[in-house]
Amino acid sequence: MFMKNRITVKPVILPGFIIFFFLVFSADFLFGQVVYKNDLLRLTMNIPQNWKLVGTEKSIKNLKEPKLTDEQLKKIMESNRGVISQVGYFKYDIDSVSGFIPCIRTSVKPNPAKDFLEFKTMMAVFAEKYIKELSDGKYIEEVSEVQIATKKAVYYSYSIKVWQKSVPVLVRTKCYCIPLGSYFIAITCMDNEVSEDCSQLFAEAIGSVNFTE
């Protein structure tokens, strides 16, 4: 993620990830361990210790609302480019550190696919188009099938070059997309393998994903 007004980055680089919504999400704190919990998808994931949750008072207030109806979810998706909920965790305080900050983001979207094969094809088409549209966007690993806990998932990664105070920074992004019935969750992990390699932390977070039936 990038700090507002501190580096030169076109908003198109991260479409749909500018505002964070906390409508079906909560964070539990267990002995210093932050746990991402999504009640809609019955999913939990451990977040690296001391990473910062980005949100607003209005967003947090939404957690106390009753379970959303299908009609309410539809209205939320229409007003937020198809996104039902979105949260982000950052390695550093975004108000204290300038420039690129490693982060883990989750977004929940509707899943129109009838089965996993159709979902994988849909995500492959999306990834191909999205990466081509990015300035200097390049595949690191193309779309493949992976297993996350008890669920099949789609994984791909890519890099993009952004400029920070006239210095190029290569940002690496790993995307895990898990279809869960009528919805799917995208878990996006961003770092810089040269100065901010968070590979181990990301692997631990993804490895901690758990689903409750």
MOWOKA-V440547 format. One record per helix or strand of 3 or more residues. SS is the DSSP state (H for helix, E for strand). FROM is the first residue (numbers start at 1). TO is the last residue. If there is no record, write none. Layout:
SS;FROM;TO  SS;FROM;TO
This chain:
H;11;14  E;25;30  E;33;38  E;43;47  E;52;54  H;57;64  H;70;79  E;83;90  E;103;110  H;116;133  E;138;148  E;151;164  E;167;180  E;183;192  H;199;207
